[in-house]
Amino acid sequence: MMLARLHGIARAWLIGAMLACVAGDAWATSPRVDVTALLDEADSAIRTDNARVITLLAQLRPEVSEMTVGQRWRLRFLEASEAQYMGRYAEAEAGLRDVMDHSGHAGLAARAMGLLMSNYSFGRRYEDAYTVARRAVGVLPGLRDPQARQSLLSNLSQTLNFAGHPETAIQYARMIAADLPAGESPCSAMALEMAARYTQKDLRSDSRDLGRAIEACTASGSPVLANMMWLTKSTLLIEEGQPDAGLAVLDRIAPSVERVGYFAGRASLYSQRGNAYLALNRNDDARRAAEATVALFKPGAQDNFLMDAYHVLYELAKRDRKDAIALLWYQKFADLERRNVDDLSARTLAYEAVQQRALLQGLEADKLAEQNNALKLEKALSVKAVETSRLYIALLAILLGSVIFWLFRTKRSQLRFRYMSHHDGLTGVLNHQHFMSELERALHDLERRNAPACLVLLDLDHFKHVNDTYGHAIGDAVLKRATATCGQQLRRADIFGRLGGEEFGILLHECHPEQGLVIANCIRAAIEATPVTIDGLIVKYSTSIGVACTMISGYGLQSLRREADAALYRAKGAGRNRVMTDLLGDGLVGA
């Protein structure tokens, strides 16, 4: 459930934060002062009063024939922004692409580029989003319009955070704060950093930074962002075991959330009410809140707040001992969970994220190069230094560089030796000794907090046959591919290690038994679906998996591993390529 909430919050921030970036950019004057004034007012109202925006757009459309070319493009951008706010993503995409490719105005095109990036991310079109993101990073160094630059940086931060790379998102958010125009509110930059820190699990409900961000956005008149941060605070309170306090926050902001009408905000409000009421054993209230969340979405929708609501309804049905209804809700919950875990675009996202970090470093290098050029110009205008002084400086620089290089090499060697002592040389995951050490430490911490976890043991089926048939080089390639495929299904907090040969272990951190079975079966299906192809040779392989959960087998390392081993042997004995668990009569069987 923690993974779902992270994705849900990231998804809500993705749309909420982008709306704070569309104000500004007063472009293209017109002989009709009233048209320009209406455009400016609509541009400013997008982040505060959507009803007013709709009214203003209705007033502007009859004036199109009298507008200048620049005013028409501004109207086109505002209509696309309003469509995205209301969830009409296909319509918004067409308008934003038109502005980006044909308006001829760098600032307006950059703002359209930023919103289009968010549009693709929200629709899970990750490859398209990153194509636009790479183009955006290339535009940034030459972008002189401060409002457009802020908008583009903001959308880059949101997109990277939603894609699961909060550390890069924080860098972009801090670039926004560093380049903030005089008199401009820091609300957007602070909100983006808080969202990324939440994804990193580096934020608490009593964080001073979160409080300051809420104050900044409230003072700047940005209700969408202020509400989303209050919703984040309530989520943290519920997760920290304070559902009463979380509910009080929700009651406080509910009128504002409903008045603004922002869809993701309403979905988060209803979903969190369901979680809070469930924790307080207010079953009827929890059911009403969860049903209200479900009613917001169209059939077939894929959303993490909807998944939360399904989980609440499943828990309520279990409490009422209505097994058939509980199974129905669990199937809906598991289907959404499986679709989240089994995201086919994960590899593309990982690759593109690396590209984004490289481009971000390039931006910093460009800035340093400009500063260096300025210093050279100042030196050229100063009195020439004597040749001996230059020689001394050069020798000192060489000596200092040699010392720094030696220190760098020494530190890098230390880090490499430490890494090698903790990780398996072939697959890059934790080795047996370090995995068991980390596992024992994690189980002690989980037991102290009474938090659930699942131990997953997996063993590649007939791996000796692969080595004997194709050779050890192919066998090594299979091991590498299997670990890479597993890693794509895991979360940041999960612990992954190689126990020896073709056997691996995973600790699913803060994971209930039902969720552990879903993740284990996703790993099994992903491995089965990713054969190794080398020089035209296709090597198919599968895995058997055993799962043991602390809620059943306790927190003792030996007992937990013994139960997982037993489940693994049952999976192999039942025909391999399947998942078995320590739950009595339970288990997922693969194809």
N, C-alpha and C positions, 0 to 999 in steps of 0.2 A: 504493500500500500504506500510506503514511503516513496518508491520509484514513481508510482502513478501521480502522487501529489506533486512531486518535483516537476514532472512533465506538465501536469495541469497548471501549476503556477507559472512555469516558463511559458506555456502556451498563452495564458491570459495576459501576462506581461507583454508578450510579443505584439498583440494588437493594441493593448492599452498604451504602452510607451510610444508606439509609432504615431498615435494621434497627437501626442504632445510636440511632434516635430513638424507639423504641417502649417504652423502659423509663421508669419513673417513674409519676407520676399515680396515687397511691394514693387511690382515691375510694370512697365509700360503705362505711360500716361495717356490720357484721352481727352479730347476736347470736352467730353461730357463728364464733368466733375462728379456728378452723382453716381455714374457707373463705377468709376474708380473707387469712390467711397464705399459702395456696396460690396465690391470685390475685396477691399481691405477688411471690411467688417466680417464678411463671410470667412476670410482666411484666418482671422483671429478667433472667431467663434467656434471653429471646428473642435477645439479641445475643451470647450466649456459648455456650449449650448447647441446641440445638434438640431433641436427643433427650430432655432433661429436660423441655422444654416439652410435648412430646407425652405424656409420662407424667403430668405434672400435669394437663393438659386431660382425660385419661382419668379421673383421680380426681375432677375437678370436675363433669363432666357428670351423674353420678347424683345430685348434690346440688342440681340446678337448682330443684326444687320447694321446697326450703328456703331458697333465696337471696332476698335483698331485690331490688327492682327495679334498684337501682344495681349490685349484684353481677352480675346477669344481663347487663346491658349491658357490664360489664367483660369477662365471659366471651365475649360475642359479638365484642367487639373483638379479644381475644386469639386466638380461633379464626380470624378473618379475617386477622390478622397472620401466623399460622402457615401458613395456606393460601398467602399471597403469598410467604412464604419458600420454600415447597416448589414454587412455580411454578404453583399452581392459581389462575390469575388471574381467571377468571370467578367462581369461588366467593368469592374474596377481594373482588371488586368488589361483589357482592351484600351481603356482610356489612358492608363499610365504608360503603356508601351507607345501609344500615339504621341504623347507629350515627350517622352524620352527620345524617340527617334526622329521626330519631325518639327518640334517647336523651334529649334535653333537657338534657344536661350540656355546657357550653361547652368545657371542656378536652378531654374525650373526643371530642367531635365534631370539634374542631380537629385532634387527632391522626389521626382517621380520614380527615379531609379531606386531610392531608398524604400519607398512604399511598395514598389513591385517586389523587391527582395523579401519584405515581410509577408506580402500576399502569397508568394510561393512557399515560404517556410510554413505558414499556417496551414496551407493545403498539402503539406508533406511532399512537395515537389522539390526535394532537396537539391537535386542536380541542377535544376533551373535556378534555384535561389543562389547557389554558389557560383554559377556562371555570371549572374548579375553582380554578385559580391566581388568577384575578381575584377570585373570591369569597373566597379565603384572604387576599389582601392587604387586602380590606375588613374582614375579621374582626380582623386583627392589632392595630390601635390599641386596641380594647376588650378584648383578651385578657389577663387578669390571671394566669392559671396559667402560671408560668415554664416548667414542663416541656413543656406543650402549645405554648407560644410557640416554644421551641427546636425542637420537632419540626416545626412549620409552616415556620419559617425554613429549616430544613435541607432539607426537601423542595422548597421554592421554589428554593433554590440548585442542588439536583441537577437539577431539571427544566429550569431555564434553561441549565445547562451542557450537558445532553444535547441540548438543542435548538439548540446552536451559539452561545450568547451568554454566554461565560465571564466577560466583564467585569461583567455584572449578577450572575452567580452569585457572584463574589468579594465584591461588596457585601453580599449576603445572608449569606455566610459570616462576614464581619467583624462584621455586626450580631449574629450568634450569640455571637462571642467577646466583644463589648462588653457583652452582657446576661447573661453566664455567671453562674449562681448560685454563691455561695461554696462552695468545696470540690468543685465539679463539674469533671471532667476536660475539658481543651480538645480532646480527641481528635477529636470530630466536626467542630468548626469548622475545625481544622487540616487534617483529611482532605479536607473539602469545598473548601478553598482550594487544596490541592495538586492535586486533580482538575481544577479550573478552570484552574489555571496550566499543567497538562499540555496541556489543550485549546488554550490560547493559545500553546503551544510556548515557554513561559517557564520551563522546568524542566529541570535537568540531573541526571544520576544522582548527582553529588557535592554536590547542593544541601544546605546545612545545614538549611534549613527542612524538607525532606523527611525528613532524618534525625531531626530533633526530633519531627516528626509520628509517625514510626514508633515512637519511644521512648514518646511519650505514649499511643498506642493500645495498645502492649504492656503498659505499666504499668497502664492502666485495665481490662485484661482484655477487650479488644474484638478477638478474633482475626479476625473478618471484615474489619474495616477495616485492621488491621495487615497481614494477608495481601495485601489489595488494593494497599496502598502498596508492599509488597515486590515485588509483581508489576509495579507501575508502574516501580519502580527497575530491575528486570530488563529490561523493555521498553526503557527509556532506554539501558541498557548495550548491548543488542543493536543499537539504532539508531545508537549512537555508535561502532560498530565494535569492541565488546568482547564477542563472544558467549561466550567462556570465562567471563568474570566474570558475565555474565547467567545462564549455566547454573549457576554455583555458587550464586547466589541462589535459583534455582528448586529445586535439590537441598536447600537449607537449609530451605525453607518447605513442601516437598511433603508431609511427614507431617501438618503442621497443616492444610493445605488439604484433604487427603483426610479427616482426622478431622472437621473442621467440616462438610464435605459441601455447601458452598455451590456451587450449579451454575455460576454465572458464574466463580467462582474456579477451579474444576476446568477449565472450558473454556479460560480464559486460561492456566493452567499448561500444559496439553497443547499448545495452539497455540503458545505461546512456545518450548516445547522444540523443536517442529518447526522454527521459524525459526532458533533457535540452532544446532541440528544441521546445518541446511542451510548456514548460513554457515561452519560448520567442516568441511564436506564429509563429514560422517558420514551418508552417504545412507541406510543401513539404519535407523539410529536416527531420522532425520528422518521416514522413511516410517511407522515404527511410531507415532511421536508424532502425526503428521497423521491417520493412520487411527483412532487412539484419540479424537481430537477429533471426527472425523466420526461415530463410533459414539455419541457423546453425544447427538446431535441426531436428532429425528424427521424423516422425509422431508418436504421442502417447507419446512423451517425457514429463516428469514432471520436470520442472525447474522454479525457481522463476524469472530468467531473461527473460525467455520466457513469463511468466505471465505478467511481466512488459510491454513487447512489445505488448501483446494482449490488455492491458489496454490503451496504447497509441493509437493503431489503433481504439479502441472503441471510445475514446474521439474525434479523428479526424473525424470519421464518423458522430458523433453527431454534430460536428461543421458544417459539410457539409450538414446536414439534410438528410442524407441517412439512414433512420431508419432501413431498412431491413439489411443493411451491419453492422450497429451499433449493432443490436441484435445478429448477427452472432459472432462478435468479443466479445461481452459481454458474450455470452454463453461459449466461449472458456476460457475467463478470469475467469468466475465464476466456471467453472469446475475445473480448476487448484487450485483456491482459496479454494474450498470445499475439494479437496483432501488433501491440506495442513492442513486445520483446523481439518478434520476428520481423523487424523492419529491414526490408531487402536493400534499402539504400545506405545501410550503415557503413559499408566499406568505402563508398563514394564520399560520404560525409567525412570520414576520418582522413582520407587523402586530401580532400579540399581544405580541411581545417589546417593541415600542415602547410598547404600553400598560403593560406591566409596569414599564418604566423610569419612565414618568410617575407610576405609582402609588407606586413606591419613593421618588421625589422628594417626593410628597405626604406620605409617612410622615415624612420628614425635616423637612418644613415644619411638620407637626403638632407634632413634638418641639420645634422652635424656637419655635413659638407658645406652647407650654406654659411654656417657659423665660422668654419675654417677659412672659407674664401674671404669673409669679412675681416678676419684677423690678418690675413695676408695683405689685404688692401691697406689696412692701417700701418702695417710694417713698411710697405712700399712708400708710404707718405712720410714716414719718420726718417730721422738721420741714420745714414748707413753705419752699421756697426763695423768695427775693425775686423780684419780677417782672422786675427788670432782669437777674438771673442767667438766668432762663428765656429772656429775649429773646436774650441773648448765646449761649446754648446752641443756640437755634433757628437763629440766623444762622450759627453755626459749622457746624451740621449741614447747612444748605442749601449753604454754601460747599463743605464736604467732599463732599457728594453731587454737586455740580456738577463738581468736579474728578474724582471717581471716574467719573461718567458720561462726561465728555470722554475720559478715558483708555480707558474701555471702548469707546467709539465708535471711537477711533483704532486700538486693537488689533484690533477687529472688521473695520475697513476693510482693515488690513494683511493679515489672514488671508484676507479675501474676495478681495483682489487676487492674493494668492499662489495661492489655489485656482483662480481664473479663468485664471491663466497656465499652469496645469498640466492643466486639464480642458477637455473639449469642451463648449461652451455649450449644445448641444441635448440630448445624451445623458447628460452627466455623467461619462463614462468619460475616461481619459487622452487628451489630444490627441496628434497625430502626433509632435511634437517631444519631448514628455516621455515618451511611450511608448517611442520608440526609445532615449532616454537610459537609462530604467529597464531596458529589455531588454538593452542592452549591459552595464550594471552587473551585472545578474543572471547573464548568461552567463559573465562573468569569474569570479564567485563560484562558480558551478556547476562550471566547468572546474577551478578550484583544488581543489575538494572531490571531483572526479570523480563528480559526481552527475548523473543523467539529467534531461532536460527535453524537452518537445515544443512546437514553435511551430505554432500553428493560425491560418491565414488563412481568413476567411470573407467571402463576397460575396453580398449578397441578389440572388436571381434576378429578372431582368426588372424591376428597380426603376424604370428610366426609364418603362416602361409604366405603373407605378403612378402616378407623378407626372403623366404625360400624360393618363391616364384619369380620375383622381380629384382631382388638384390637389396642390400642394406641402404643404398643411396635412395632408392624409391621409398623404402621404409622410413628413412629420416624425413623425406618430403611429406609423407602421410602424417607423421607425428607433428611436424610444423603446421601443416594445414589444419589438423584437428584442433591444436591449441589456439590457433588464430580464430577459427570458427567459434570455439567456446568463448573466447574473450569478447567477441562481438555480442554475445547474449548476456554478459554479466554487467553488474553495476560497479561503480567506483569503489564501494565499500566491501565488495566481495573479495575473498582470498582464494587464490588459484595456485596450485602447485603440482609438481610431478613427483609421484611416489616411487617411481621406478619402472623401467621398461615402457610398456604401453598403458600403465595405470596412472590415473590422475585424481586429485582431490580438490573439491571446491567447498568453501564455507559460504553459504548464502546468508548474509548479515541481516538481522531483523526481518526474518522471512517466516511467514506462517506455513503450515504443512501444505495447504491447498496451493499457495503460490509457488512453493518449492517444487511441487509436482509439475506445475505448468512450465516453469523455467527449465526443469530437467528434461521434459519432453521436447521443448523447443530446441535445446542443445542436441538431443538425439536426432530430431528431424533435420536440423541444419547440417549436422555432420553427414547424415545419409544423403543430403541433397548437394554436397560439395565434393565430388570426386576429384582426385589429383590427375591432372593431364600433363604429361611430359613427352615431348617429341612424338605426338600423335597417340601415345599410349594412355588409355583411360583406366585408372585404378579406383574401383569403387570399394568403399569400406563402411562399416557401421560400428556402433558402440552399444554396450549394455551398461545400464546405470542402476545404482542402488542409492536410495535416499533415506536418511534417518533424521528425525527432527527432535529438538530439545524438549518440545512440549510432550513427547511420548517417551523418549529414551533418556531424558535428563541431560545435564551439562557435563558429565564426566567424559573426558576425551576417550578413554578406553571403551566404555559402554557404547558411546555414540558411534565410534568407528566399528565396533563389533556388529552393531545392528545394521549399519550401512553395508558392511562386508556381506552380512547374511542376505540382505536384500539384493546385492549385486549377484551373488551366487544363484539366488532364485531367478533373477532375470536371465542369466546364462542357461540355467537348467530348463527354463521355459521356452527356449528357442532363440535367445539372443535378440539384439536390436529392439530392446524394450526397456521400460523403467519399472522398477519395483521399489516398494517403500516399507517402512516399519509399521505403517498403518495396517491394522488387521483387515483383511479382505480387500485392500485397496491396491492400486497400481495401474499405471498407464502402459499399455502394450503397443509397441511400435508396429509399423507395417512389415 
